[in-house]
Amino acid sequence: MTYRELLPGLFSVGVSDAPLREFHVHEIGRGTSYNSYLVRGKDKIVIFDTVKNTYAAPFVENVKAALYTIFPKDPKGDEILNHIDILFVLHTEQDHSGSLEFIYNRSPHAEVWTNSKCYDNLKRFFPASKDWRVKVLKDNEISNIGGLSAHLIETPLLHWPDSSMVYIKELKVLLTSDAFGQHVGTTAKTSEEADEDALLLDMKAYYAQVFAQFQRPALKMISDIEAVLTDNPALRAKPEIATVDNWRKPFVAKNLDWILPAHGVVLHGQHLIERSFVLTKRWALRIPTQKVIVIYDTMYGATERLAAAAVEGAASVIVKEKVGKDEIQHHVVVDLIPARSTAMLSIVSEVLDAAVVLVGSCTFNNTYMPSVAKVLHVLKSYAWKDKKVGIFGSYGWSKAGIQQLQKEVTEGLGWKLLNSEPILALNQVDADLIAQARALGVQAAEAVFAVAKPEACISV
């Protein structure tokens, strides 16, 4: 049983799925959580979202435990659920709505509140819901939940058409559904108990997996939230979409102390919240950072030696910048990623804001390695066509596999080649090939410095 009172009248009642190692096909390293929140108004009890159906029973126990603290004189048992007035559904994907029917059937006075697209989905997921007590809300509608105001903000395609958020002005709380989430197998943990940079890296990985193909909806979300926080209907009617020229404009988290995501750690404090919004703009616009990504797989070590040489070449490049009387030296960060042993979530997160990617593979059954093929297949789904790529590899008697690799990254992913001909080792790597791979690394670093500015590297 895990619940926690985050502030008076606001409880985290979700569950942890720490053993989970795959989410939406991507490997994840530390599980995830399905967050749900209980809010107590003056005369209303509201539950925001539920959890995956396999955790329905412990979820309801968490809700009951929170209710016992509010109504300590009530007898123990399911009767405590009679106090629930509203089950608020922000998004109907099953990891957030899977336990809705379970708790609804045990809450005789509860009414489901949601938006119209969510309700359409609920009727498909839970056929009985057509006979439930349901209130359908409109975008921008403000509802009274026991003396508190629930301001509905629809955020379509973040990441489903039905996605939405709720802002509670009196608590300075924004319930964001999947936005600002992280795959961390914990519940009720707040950002004060986490390393801030590590938390933001987890948030970036989650963003890359779930939202990266939805650039404009993500940027519009930020403008819409700002409009609500500043009570600016004109901004809501005509959103200000961030661009590559103004993405660093600070987000002022006026009237916002808490962000409550549907996965991972709760965000608390204006500094972290403001930083999260600015970074989300950077990720949405895919502002390149000063790094080179080297993704490879190897069988007998030849391709790995080429990868290592490319890393050395990229790391050797230094760009000097005069700042007043001082001289600053800039190096690229080089990430060497073995495709077979690296979680897909990490790979996607690294490639998100990389301008240059080097890809290497040995030949495998007249094609290239399955691990590299899987990475490229996933990256292709994001349609990031703003990358440059260098190809290298090894073969025994046929170059066809590496030629297929080059064709996939150029025609399939739409990336532009740094080297028109791949660097290829026939069985073994000699000094000349090592020199070529180092030169490719140098070329990659120079291409990065041509487009990635130091100001993009605002940590994470």
ZAVEX-61004 format. One record per atom (N, C-alpha, C, O): z, y, x. Coordinates in steps of 0.001 Angstrom, whole numbers, plus 500000, padded with zeros to 6 digits. Layout:
# ZAVEX-61004
ZYX/...
***
This chain:
# ZAVEX-61004
500000498810500853/500000500000500000/500000501239500888/500866501381501751/499036502136500685/498928503345501492/498629504529500585/497567504601499967/499562505441500514/499289506707499846/500030507779500625/500941507487501399/499629509016500410/500269510087501160/500131511390500386/499068511691499843/501199512151500339/501149513467499711/500715514471500774/501454514747501719/499518515010500609/498960515938501586/499565517329501443/499815518011502436/499794517738500218/500527518958499905/501067518775498495/500621517865497796/501994519586498053/502602519345496739/501554519200495634/500765520109495378/501567518043494994/500647517789493898/499299517236494304/498429517064493450/499094516951495590/497819516390496064/498105515167496924/498763515261497960/497602514017496479/497853512750497157/496539512105497597/495530512184496896/496568511476498749/495487510580499162/495871509177498720/496945508687499070/494993508520497944/495324507203497389/494222506177497672/494153505144497007/493362506459498656/492267505551498973/492720504346499772/493916504106499937/491742503585500268/492041502355501004/491233502324502300/490200502981502430/491733501546503246/491048501353504523/490260500051504502/490716499040503969/489075500094505089/488283498882505312/488053498768506818/486917498774507293/489157498666507554/489094498661509020/488262497516509590/487628497707510628/488230496324508964/487439495232509553/485925495407509420/485171494699510086/485467496329508578/484031496467508328/483295496816509621/483718497702510363/482198496117509884/481427496373511101/479962496698510821/479186496877511760/479571496777509565/478206497170509232/478226497987507956/478845497597506966/477544499125507986/477493500011506825/476075500552506727/475578501170507669/475425500324505596/474028500744505422/473161500229506576/472336500967507117/473349498988506939/472586498285507974/473043498657509389/472822497884510322/473668499813509568/474077500259510897/475380499578511315/476300499417510512/475438499183512590/476694498688513127/477653499866513308/477265500927513796/478899499663512913/479921500688513111/481073500052513875/481332498857513730/481755500833514678/482725500253515600/484144500156515095/484894499286515538/484545501052514153/485963501121513781/486184501081512281/487141501662511770/485296500394511577/485470500280510144/485215501593509429/484618502516509984/485679501662508186/485558502898507414/486714502955506432/487550502053506390/486757504004505654/487739504099504573/487019504573503325/485969505210503400/487594504257502186/487087504731500900/488180505630500333/489207505152499851/487946506921500397/488991507879500055/488964508234498571/487904508408497969/490137508334498017/490320508779496639/491520509713496639/492430509575497457/491512510659495719/492566511672495720/493130511854494316/492393511876493330/494445511983494248/495136512243492990/495645513680493016/496324514094493956/495309514431491976/495742515825491859/496600515966490608/496235515503489527/497743516612490779/498636516852489647/498566518314489242/498955519195490008/498067518575488032/498157519905487458/499458520039486690/500311519153486746/499614521139485976/500855521341485224/501056520258484178/502173519789483961/499967519864483533/500087518847482490/498928517855482538/498594517235481528/498313517705483716/497191516781483865/497326516009485175/497760516550486192/496948514745485129/496808513922486329/495332513569486462/494730513010485545/494761513903487613/493326513699487836/493134512824489070/493746513063490111/492282511812488947/491878510983490087/490436511346490428/489555511288489569/490199511717491681/488842512025492131/488279510825492893/488755510468493970/487257510218492305/486565509056492863/487497507850492993/488722507974492981/486871506685493116/487635505452493297/487186504824494617/486830505541495552/487201503494494701/486895502823495963/485989501625495690/485682501314494539/485577500975496738/484753499771496637/485461498722495772/486682498581495828/484680497992494974/485294497102493983/486169496019494596/487113495558493955/485874495602495828/486681494555496457/488099495034496783/488974494224497088/488322496343496717/489648496900496990/490264497519495739/491151498367495837/489797497098494565/490272497700493320/491777497533493138/492470498484492777/492282496330493387/493711496076493145/494608496906494063/495516497569493562/494398496902495393/495256497753496232/495085499243495944/496029500019496094/493889499640495534/493677501041495166/494572501429493991/495234502466494026/494591500605492964/495421500912491798/496898500907492173/497675501691491629/497292500039493093/498685500049493548/499013501363494255/500116501889494104/498065501895495021/498276503199495665/498437504306494624/499297505177494755/497599504259493594/497697505254492523/499058505160491845/499710506174491593/499474503946491555/500772503756490896/501914504261491772/502852504885491275/501835503992493070/502895504441493981/502996505963493994/504094506518494009/501841506635493988/501859508101493941/502439508592492619/503202509557492588/502075507922491529/502593508326490220/504100508107490117/504790508877489449/504616507069490771/506070506843490742/506824508005491377/507938508324490964/506214508644492391/506893509788493011/506886511001492083/507775511850492151/505873511073491215/505785512185490263/506672511925489046/507297512838488507/506713510665488629/507488510275487442/508498509196487845/508347508034487467/509517509575488605/510430508567489173/511247507804488140/511765506728488440/511369508332486942/512182507653485927/511380506633485123/511952505867484347/510067506618485303/509239505665484567/509471504250485091/509706504062486285/509405503255484208/509542501867484668/508339501457485512/507241501991485355/508566500505486403/507490500005487246/506542499145486407/506967498415485512/505247499251486718/504253498470485993/503031499302485665/502971500490485980/502048498663485025/500791499350484719/500966500496483730/500083501344483601/502114500528483023/502316501600482048/502301502980482709/502014503979482051/502607503036483995/502593504318484698/501198504936484686/501052506153484801/500166504087484544/498786504581484519/498478505347483235/497441506003483138/499367505269482256/499182506048481028/499162507549481307/498670508334480496/499700507938482458/499750509363482794/498397509905483258/498211511120483313/497459509031483590/496164509505484093/495362510110482947/495131509469481922/494944511357483143/494177512066482114/492682512087482410/491864511989481495/492322512214483686/490913512399484046/490568511531485247/491294511516486241/489464510813485152/488860510112486286/487581510876486622/486578510770485916/487628511641487701/486532512551488050/485594511837489022/486015511432490106/484331511682488642/483347510964489457/482407511978490099/481681512688489403/482424512043491432/481564512977492160/480251512339492600/479277513041492870/480225511001492672/479067510294493245/479233508830492861/480337508291492940/478145508180492446/478291506844491864/477951505692492795/477963504541492357/477648505956494066/477426504829494963/478655503928494920/479782504407494790/478432502627495029/479482501674494695/480696501697495618/481758501200495242/480564502260496809/481759502362497646/482705503449497137/483839503554497604/482237504260496177/483092505309495612/483353505134494116/484320505682493588/482505504382493439/482713504184491996/482999502729491642/483187502404490470/483033501856492640/483126500422492366/484354500001491586/484316499001490869/485455500752491713/486700500393491014/486923501216489754/488001501166489161/485915501971489343/486093502864488196/486421502092486920/487360502442486205/485651501048486637/485889500282485416/487269499634485446/487953499574484424/487675499151486616/488969498482486771/490113499422486396/491014499036485651/490081500653486909/491184501572486613/491030502198485227/492029502502484574/489793502392484773/489593502946483427/490197502021482373/490863502477481443/489962500728482526/490471499761481542/491990499668481540/492570499116480606/492646500200482573/494108500172482658/494724501550482400/495936501731482515/493873502516482052/494340503892481837/493929504325480429/492883504950480259/494737504000479423/494298504154478026/494034505584477589/493357505800476584/494549506566478318/494348507958477910/493322508686478783/493054509868478568/492759507996479751/491882508668480715/490500508933480136/489962508148479355/489949510064480547/488582510442480215/487812510583481528/488345511101482509/486573510127481548/485736510254482739/485013511595482695/484344511920481714/485154512368483771/484422513625483918/483417513463485049/483744512928486108/482201513925484823/481170513770485845/479966514633485493/479952515295484456/478952514624486361/477722515351486045/476730514414485356/476961513207485285/475646514959484856/474727514171484026/474043513055484808/473840511963484276/473684513318486068/473017512280486855/473981511145487182/473597509976487187/475222511494487453/476223510448487671/476386509593486418/476459508367486498/476442510241485275/476647509475484044/475473508543483771/475668507422483301/474264508993484061/473105508106483909/473270506862484780/472971505750484344/473742507050485999/473946505909486892/475093505023486421/475005503797486489/476167505645485946/477312504855485480/476909503904484365/477395502774484306/476036504347483491/475607503481482383/474809502287482882/474740501257482211/474201502422484071/473501501275484655/474468500369485415/474386499145485316/475381500970486171/476338500167486937/477373499499486034/477764498354486261/477807500224485013/478843499726484097/478331499888482668/478580500922482047/477624498897482133/477040499030480789/478053499433479720/477702500108478753/479315499016479894/480330499365478894/480624500857478864/481204501355477899/480228501583479921/480584503002480001/479910503849478928/480318504986478690/478881503303478279/478242504072477200/479210504299476046/479002505184475216/480282503485475998/481291503634474949/482588504237475482/483580504308474757/482587504669476734/483797505270477307/483982506702476804/483085507312476222/485178507202477055/485459508620476818/484922509391478022/485470509288479119/483867510151477826/483167510805478941/482922512273478608/482535512616477491/483153513123479590/482797514535479488/481790514839480587/482088514663481769/480603515292480207/479544515602481169/479575517099481477/479486517937480580/479705517411482760/479818518797483208/478505519282483801/477672518489484240/478335520595483805/477136521204484369/477433521784485751/478577522095486083/476384521919486536/476518522557487844/477115523951487686/476727524710486798/478060524273488559/478718525584488596/479739525764487471/480309526844487321/479972524717486686/480951524813485601/482366524744486175/482648523950487072/483238525580485648/484637525602486067/485481525063484920/485468525607483816/486216523986485194/487011523324484163/488494523456484473/488898523501485635/489289523518483432/490741523592483582/491303522182483695/491110521360482799/491995521903484792/492649520600484943/494157520838485091/494730520711486173/494761521181483980/496202521385483974/496641522612484737/497574522552485538/495966523738484490/496325524972485170/495628525169486499/495783526216487127/494870524192486936/494053524306488144/492589524377487735/492195523820486710/491784525064488541/490363525206488218/489544524246489067/489642524247490294/488739523432488406/487841522498489091/486423523048488987/485809523001487921/485913523565490087/484586524198490122/483580523165490626/483621522776491793/482687522723489758/481713521686490113/480532522299490860/479925523267490402/480219521720492018/479072522145492826/478161520931492994/478487520011493744/477043520924492313/476110519811492486/475393519954493827/474939521038494192/475300518839494554/474665518833495880/473643517694495935/473830516733496682/472577517794495161/471618516686495091/471025516339496453/470704517211497261/470892515026496678/470369514442497912/471315514614499094/470886514607500248/472590514768498802/473602514668499854/474612513590499474/475764513916499186/474234512370499464/472916511899499879/472175511206498741/471087510668498949/472754511213497539/472084510704496343/471746511878495428/472331512952495562/470809511684494499/470521512770493548/471724513186492710/471762514303492192/472717512286492570/473867512586491707/475041513223492446/476054513535491820/474934513422493747/476085513852494547/476582515239494131/475800516119493769/477899515405494193/478496516686493822/479823516865494549/480341515938495171/480358518076494457/481641518430495051/482470519169494009/481955519594492975/483750519314494295/484627520119493438/485513520985494321/486123520507495278/485570522265493982/486452523207494671/487607523559493748/487396523952492601/488835523416494253/490034523784493500/490632525009494178/491296524905495209/490389526156493589/490733527433494215/492227527561494484/492632528036495544/493046527138493521/494491527331493644/495082526540494804/496090526948495381/494469525418495149/494943524592496259/494181524857497552/494543524342498610/493118525668497465/492225525916498610/491687524596499164/491690524349500370/491226523762498235/490778522401498545/489339522228498091/488969522654496997/488525521596498942/487152521236498595/487003519730498735/487139519185499830/486724519059497622/486447517619497638/484947517454497811/484172517858496945/484530516858498932/483130516940499357/482339515651499199/481193515584499645/482909514632498584/482222513345498480/481854512870499890/482719512860500766/480609512478500135/480254511932501447/480162512989502548/480323512663503724/479909514229502191/479739515273503205/481013515441504028/482122515375503497/480841515659505325/481916515838506297/482740514563506504/483860514614507013/482174513422506102/482876512158506282/482699511592507678/481914512094508482/483451510531507945/483356509804509208/483662508337508936/484405508009508011/483088507464509744/483424506045509646/484623505764510539/484480505442511718/485795505892509958/487053505609510643/487905504813509669/488134505252508542/488373503656510090/489098502765509188/490526503190508953/491461502481509326/490701504346508335/492035504854508054/491998505595506733/490932506020506287/493143505752506107/493257506624504937/494460507521505147/495378507189505897/494446508637504488/495570509578504478/495798510250505816/496747511023505951/494960509984506817/495132510620508109/494522512017508063/493427512201507530/495223512998508619/494707514360508636/494248514720510038/494586514047511011/493473515791510125/492882516170511405/493927516548512446/493650516467513643/495119516957512024/496169517270513004/496565516044513819/497093516173514924/496315514865513280/496700513627513953/495543513013514738/495645511880515209/494455513747514878/493276513231515575/492842514217516649/493126515411516557/492152513714517668/491529514588518651/490344515286517987/489477514624517415/490300516606518057/489306517360517293/487879517023517719/487018516810516865/487615516971519021/486256516677519472/485840515257519095/484696515023518704/486774514309519215/486462512930518825/486171512853517330/485268512134516903/486935513592516543/486711513633515100/485327514188514782/484624513652513926/484937515256515463/483631515859515208/482490514953515668/481418514956515064/482708514184516722/481696513201517134/481528512122516065/480411511692515781/482644511688515475/482560510730514369/481825511340513179/481041510665512512/482083512616512920/481414513301511818/479915513426512090/479094513271511187/479573513711513348/478162513815513713/477450512478513517/476338512435512992/478094511382513940/477487510059513778/477268509747512302/476227509212511921/478252510084511476/478118509848510033/477002510716509456/476202510253508643/476956511979509883/475890512866509418/474523512286509788/473615512244508958/474384511841511032/473097511312511486/472669510115510656/471493509978510318/473612509253510329/473271508055509568/472905508374508126/471919507853507605/473691509223507480/473608509370506027/472767510568505588/472066510489504579/472827511673506329/472244512918505835/471054513443506629/470389514376506179/470768512875507788/469841513532508710/468439513730508151/467721514624508597/468037512912507185/466696513095506619/466684514138505503/465634514411504921/467850514724505200/467944515681504096/468296517068504637/469370517599504355/467385517642505409/467682518894506096/467964520042505130/469028520659505197/467026520333504240/467213521482503355/468412521306502417/469176522257502249/468615520128501793/469814519986500965/471107520253501734/472047520824501182/471162519842503007/472373520083503798/472583521573504036/473703522070503926/471518522280504359/471635523714504612/471932524481503321/472692525449503334/471338524053502219/471623524699500934/473079524472500529/473719525362499969/473597523277500815/474996522988500506/475919524020501143/476849524507500500/475662524352502407/476525525298503117/476479526665502448/477513527309502273/475286527108502076/475150528392501387/475850528363500030/476514529326499650/475699527254499302/476323527151497979/477844527171498076/478512527805497259/478391526479499070/479845526480499242/480332527883499585/481347528341499061/479606528557500464/479981529922500824/479949530833499597/480804531706499446/478964530629498725/478871531434497507/480082531220496609/480610532171496033/480520529973496492/481679529668495649/482958530227496267/483785530811495566/483122530050497576/484342530512498236/484478532027498182/485590532551498114/483353532732498214/483383534203498213/483113534785496834/483006536001496677/483005533911495834/482746534346494457/481520535253494405/481571536382493917/480411534715494930/479171535479495058/478061534776494284/477299534011494875/477949535015492973/476921534340492166/475502534613492648/474625533760492509/475269535801493217/473917536125493692/473500535195494819/472339534792494898/474446534851495697/474143533928496791/473891532527496260/473069531791496806/474591532158495202/474358530840494599/472966530795493969/472281529775494034/472553531912493355/471242531961492706/470111531994493728/469026531464493486/470377532628494880/469360532732495926/470009532365497259/470458533245497994/470059531071497572/470776530615498772/470180531178500056/468971531387500160/471054531420501032/470620531828502365/470590530583503247/471635530069503647/469383530105503547/469218528878504308/469204529211505803/468405530034506249/470076528578506563/470154528832508000/468852528433508688/468149527529508237/468543529121509784/467333528848510551/467701528637512017/468858528789512410/466699528285512817/466937528084514246/467351529384514922/467911529358516018/467086530510514290/467431531799514888/468839532268514546/469424533050515295/469395531802513425/470699532341513016/471753531276512733/472778531569512118/471512530041513176/472433528955512829/473835529162513389/474797528599512867/473962529968514451/475281530184515054/476129531206514291/477282531447514649/475571531796513262/476349532738512456/477616532049511963/477538530981511355/478776532639512213/480031531973511835/480116531728510327/479658532535509518/480705530611509987/481038530332508589/482498530715508417/483374530149509071/482761531666507545/484135532127507330/484739531312506191/484332531431505036/485712530486506541/486304529575505556/487359530296504723/488517529883504661/486932531377504088/487842532132503236/488242531279502036/487398530655501393/489526531262501751/490053530514500601/489811529009500712/489681528328499695/489749528489501933/489552527048502110/490427526550503256/490219526911504415/491409525717502917/492309525145503922/492078523656504142/492413523122505199/491503522984503140/491362521527503198/489956521103502793/489398521617501824/489393520170503536/488192519448503113/488579517984502963/489092517363503894/488324517443501774/488691516063501465/487421515232501314/486828515211500235/486987514542502382/485766513734502303/486035512361501701/487185511948501554/484972511670501358/485094510346500744/485254509238501772/485563508102501411/485051509547503042/485271508588504126/485989509300505267/485695510457505570/486930508603505897/487492509092507142/488655510048506990/489415509992506023/488776510932507976/489933511797508140/489775513077507322/488690513655507249/490872513505506713/490921514765505977/490914515929506969/491622515894507975/490116516958506684/490040518127507564/490994519206507063/490973519578505890/491825519700507969/492815520717507596/492805521830508634/492867521571509836/492726523055508168/492778524209509060/491445524918509154/490397524281509256/491487526249509119/490254527024509051/489405526897510310/488177526873510222/490037526815511482/489247526722512718/488369525477512704/487170525564512968/488949524326512401/488181523085512368/487133523126511265/486003522682511468/487490523648510113/486545523707508997/485359524600509352/484208524232509115/485638525770509917/484548526675510299/483663526040511367/482439526163511316/484274525369512323/483503524691513367/482636523579512769/481497523378513191/483180522865511794/482437521777511153/481192522297510439/480140521660510479/481312523449509789/480159524013509088/479077524466510067/477894524223509831/479466525120511161/478472525580512138/477767524386512780/476548524402512956/478527523360513128/477914522171513721/476997521466512731/475951520946513118/477376521445511467/476505520831510461/475170521562510390/474128520929510218/475189522878510520/473922523625510569/473110523208511789/471894523037511702/473781523043512926/473069522639514141/472455521257513980/471307521032514363/473218520337513415/472699518979513223/471555518970512215/470561518269512407/471692519745511142/470642519767510120/469333520303510690/468255519807510362/469433521311511541/468235521907512142/467768521146513380/466719521449513948/468558520154513792/468270519347514984/468028520244516204/467054520074516936/468934521196516400/468861522054517576/469065521171518807/470108520527518921/468105521121519730/468230520188520859/469306520624521846/469470521812522125/470027519653522365/471015519909523404/470457519452524745/469433518770524806/471131519829525803/470613519569527151/470976518148527591/471899517930528377/470220517200527057/470474515805527413/469181515010527363/468224515380526683/469181513916528096/468085512950528095/468665511609527657/469698511176528169/468005510961526716/468437509653526229/467517508587526817/466294508716526751/468097507542527388/467319506427527939/467734505158527191/468846504659527365/466831504645526361/467085503443525562/466253502305526143/465057502471526383/466874501159526369/466115500077527003/466732498723526670/467866498636526199/465962497676526925/466497496318527006/465774495601528133/464637495925528474/466448494639528690/465934493960529876/466227492474529775/467119492060529035/465479491674530518/465714490235530515/466205489760531884/467243489104531978/465469490086532932/465863489676534282/466172490859535193/466311490688536404/466279492052534624/466762493184535391/465724494185535852/466088495274536295/464429493854535764/463410494783536258/463396496075535441/463383497169536005/463398495948534126/463384497144533272/464670497939533446/464653499169533393/465769497252533649/467045497942533851/467023498770535132/467582499866535164/466390498268536181/466289499026537431/465448500283537232/465765501337537783/464392500177536457/463578501359536159/464388502374535346/464299503579535581/465173501881534395/466011502774533584/467007503518534463/467204504723534309/467636502790535389/468618503415536279/467963504478537161/468552505529537414/466748504204537625/466038505182538458/465691506432537654/465779507546538171/465298506254536394/465000507404535537/466250508249535314/466178509478535292/467387507592535149/468655508306534991/468951509134536239/469334510300536137/468774508537537406/469013509259538658/468107510485538762/468549511565539157/466847510307538407/465916511426538478/466314512560537553/466304513724537953/466665512228536318/467050513265535357/468320513983535803/468428515202535671/469278513227536328/470552513817536741/470412514705537972/471277515539538236/469329514532538723/469154515310539957/468642516723539707/468677517564540605/468170516985538504/467567518285538207/468664519320537960/469578519096537166/468560520437538641/469528521525538503/468767522803538156/467778523146538803/469237523489537139/468686524797536783/469775525831537016/470879525713536483/469461526840537813/470444527866538152/470254529092537267/469133529527537001/471383529635536823/471359530812535954/472297531866536520/473446531571536845/471810533089536636/472607534189537149/473333534858535990/472697535367535067/474651534860536033/475466535513535008/476361536520535718/477389536154536287/475963537795535683/476682538806536440/476564538526537924/475461538394538455/477706538435538592/477708538117540017/477774536615540273/477658536162541412/477960535862539215/478122534417539362/476805533682539137/475912534156538435/476720532523539749/475572531639539547/476065530355538892/476935529667539425/475502530046537739/475886528837537009/474801527788537180/473613528078537042/475220526573537479/474280525466537616/474333524596536365/475405524173535932/473169524338535798/473076523501534602/472462522148534962/471429522082535628/473100521090534521/472562519731534628/472352519199533212/473040519617532281/471417518294533053/471320517611531767/472353516493531728/472719515927532758/472806516192530539/473597514987530314/472614513841530122/471649513972529368/472846512734530788/471947511586530667/472725510425530062/473726509979530624/472264509940528921/472908508813528242/472045507568528401/470921507516527904/472576506574529093/471892505295529275/472365504350528179/473547504013528113/471445503923527323/471808503161526124/471142501789526142/469940501691525896/471897500724526429/471351499369526287/471189499042524802/472178498977524071/469973498839524360/469707498700522928/470414497503522312/470831497555521156/470551496423523079/471098495191522513/472599495264522278/473118494579521396/473303496080523048/474767496073522982/475366497376522468/476585497540522492/474538498301522005/475038499590521522/474916499654520008/473872499317519450/475977500085519347/475970500193517889/474880501162517442/474704502229518029/474157500779516402/473061501610515911/473548502996515509/472832503982515684/474754503075514973/475305504372514574/475365505317515766/475067506504515633/475752504795516941/475830505620518145/474444506053518610/474254507192519035/473478505142518530/472122505467518978/471523506575518121/470975507544518646/471627506432516811/471062507432515907/471721508789516136/471049509820516127/473033508784516339/473756510032516578/473278510715517851/473141511938517880/473024509943518904/472573510531520165/471144511061520067/470830512115520620/470290510338519371/468886510752519283/468722511972518379/467780512745518549/469629512149517426/469538513256516464/469205514582517134/468263515262516725/469968514959518162/469772516273518779/469248516165520208/469509517034521040/468514515104520484/467855514951521783/466416515430521678/465723515124520708/465966516182522679/464571516621522704/463677515590523367/462488515500523064/464261514804524286/463475513849525071/464178512496525076/465383512405525311/463405511453524815/463912510080524822/463007509242525715/461785509279525573/463596508497526625/462848507528527425/463131506140526866/464284505792526610/462079505348526676/462227504031526057/461612502982526977/460471503115527420/462392501937527257/461904500884528135/462170499501527574/463160499278526877/461269498571527889/461442497187527444/460636496270528348/459606496656528902/461123495066528480/460286494038529090/459458493381527987/459721493573526799/458469492615528392/457641491903527419/458428490730526841/459179490056527547/458241490503525552/458906489395524867/457900488788523892/457537489417522898/457452487564524179/456492486880523305/455292487767522958/454886487872521800/454751488386523972/453556489231523840/453798490499523021/452854491147522569/455078490843522838/455420492131522242/456610492674523023/456835492243524154/457375493598522464/458522494132523193/459817493608522582/459799492960521536/460928493888523230/462199493254522884/462628493575521447/462491494714520999/463147492573520726/463563492792519333/464599493901519177/464579494629518184/465502494038520146/466526495084520039/465901496470520059/466326497360519321/464887496654520908/464194497943520970/463376498151519699/463307499261519172/462757497080519211/461982497181517968/462874497604516802/462466498403515958/464091497067516761/465022497433515684/465392498908515760/465426499601514744/465666499381516971/466006500797517145/464863501684516663/465085502646515927/463645501360517076/462496502186516691/462253502129515188/461873503128514577/462472500957514593/462289500827513142/463261501742512399/462878502413511441/464514501766512841/465506502631512192/465164504102512418/465203504898511480/464828504468513656/464506505867513947/463275506331513168/463186507492512768/462343505430512960/461131505778512204/461481506228510790/460811507095510229/462526505643510215/462895505983508835/463387507416508704/463378507972507606/463821508027509813/464317509400509752/463205510440509898/463417511619509618/462035510010510330/460867510907510440/461149512114511327/460759513235511001/461830511883512451/462060512955513420/460858513006514357/460792512236515315/459933513877514102/458704513930514887/458751514984515984/457724515311516578/459946515521516255/460075516623517209/460569516155518577/461226516915519289/460260514916518951/460732514376520224/459571514181521198/458426513972520798/459904514257522490/458987513816523533/459517512503524090/460724512263524083/458615511657524571/459017510311524958/458292509879526220/457126510208526436/459008509138527042/458415508484528199/458609506985528073/459652506531527601/457611506207528493/457631504755528317/457638504068529681/456924504471530599/458455503028529793/458464502212531004/458804500777530615/459303500527529517/458533499838531517/458854498453531201/458349497491532256/457932497891533342/458396496211531914/457978495166532840/457302494044532060/457481493911530850/456516493234532786/455790492147532139/455527491048533161/455675491246534367/455132489881532644/454837488756533520/453356488561533736/452909488405534872/452574488567532643/451129488390532798/450313489210531802/449100489343531961/450972489765530766/450232490559529787/450953491880529536/452168491914529341/450183492960529545/450742494287529283/450793494617527789/451221495707527408/450362493689526955/450188493991525531/451485494455524870/451463495344524019/452612493860525254/453876494215524619/454240495673524831/454647496357523892/454094496154526067/454456497536526363/453430498493525759/453762499615525379/452191498039525677/451180498857525006/451507499004523520/451299500067522934/452019497934522916/452456498021521515/453628498987521372/453703499746520405/454539498952522341/455679499866522327/455201501315522353/455680502147521582/454273501608523228/453759502977523323/453060503388522034/453199504525521585/452321502477521448/451633502785520196/452625503077519078/452400503967518259/453722502326519044/454706502528517984/455386503891518094/455564504573517085/455768504292519303/456481505569519422/455546506759519187/455988507808518721/454269506603519505/453346507726519316/452772507761517904/452757508815517268/452306506629517415/451683506607516089/452707506373514983/452608506969513910/453690505507515238/454686505202514216/455727506294514063/456017506735512951/456295506734515196/457335507755515153/456781509166515300/457462510136514967/455557509289515792/454960510613515934/455472511403517119/455382512631517125/456017510716518138/456534511402519314/455407511647520317/454422510910520356/455569512695521126/454550513063522105/454900512495523475/456048512561523914/453901511941524138/454124511275525416/454329512266526558/453626513270526671/455312511955527399/455457512658528672/454503512074529708/453865512806530465/454415510747529732/453534510058530685/452449509321529907/452750508456529085/451204509661530162/450107509079529386/450000507574529588/449569506850528691/450391507106530761/450393505674531040/451824505230531322/452515505864532119/452281504153530685/453655503705530932/453846503227532367/452909502753533010/455068503360532853/455416502813534166/455688501327533975/456586500949533222/454921500488534650/454983499050534408/455238498284535699/454581498508536716/456201497382535635/456485496499536766/455956495107536450/456249494549535393/455184494555537360/454714493176537228/455743492278537904/455753492129539126/456599491689537095/457679490796537536/458789491527538294/459948491484537882/458450492188539383/459465492806540228/459233494313540359/458134494818540127/460304495010540736/460243496457540925/460240496753542419/461097496266543156/459269497556542866/459233497937544273/459587499415544425/459850500106543441/459590499883545661/460005501258545946/459098502278545264/459564503330544825/457813501971545174/456887502899544535/457204503058543048/457158504168542518/457523501961542381/457859502030540954/459186502765540735/459342503506539764/460135502550541646/461398503285541553/461136504785541656/461719505579540917/460260505161542570/459920506580542729/459247507120541471/459518508247541056/458370506319540860/457716506753539624/458732506941538494/458649507896537721/459688506016538412/460700506118537361/461596507337537585/461963508029536635/461945507593538846/462732508791539146/461953510048538760/462513510989538197/460667510052539068/459834511210538723/459756511397537210/459722512527536724/459729510292536465/459728510388535005/461035511007534516/461039511809533582/462148510627535156/463433511225534803/463462512717535072/463972513492534262/462910513123536220/462824514549536544/461979515278535499/462355516348535020/460844514690535156/459958515290534158/460675515423532811/460517516424532111/461459514410532460/462206514452531196/463220515588531198/463332516325530218/463966515733532305/464968516797532390/464315518171532319/464828519070531651/463196518337532997/462497519624532961/461999519939531552/462021521092531123/461551518908530837/461111519112529451/462280519519528560/462115520314527635/463462518970528842/464655519343528080/465005520805528323/465231521555527374/465051521213529586/465419522593529900/464420523598529318/464760524761529101/463198523148529068/462191524048528506/462482524404527048/462035525441526558/463237523536526353/463456523774524918/464924523877524524/465239524485523501/465829523299525310/467248523268524937/468002524351525688/468029524358526919/468607525254524954/469317526368525553/470809526049525665/471342525280524864/471481526638526655/472908526340526841/473753526621525612/474734525918525365/473386527649524826/474222527997523678/474225526924522598/475079526939521713/473261525976522664/473259524886521688/474385523904521955/474771523135521074/474911523931523176/475904522934523574/477310523460523312/478093523637524246/477633523711522047/478949524245521716/479910523099521441/480660523116520465/479875522120522304/480763520967522226/480481520152520976/480567520651519854/480154518931521186/479813517912520192/478354518062519792/477859517300518962/
***
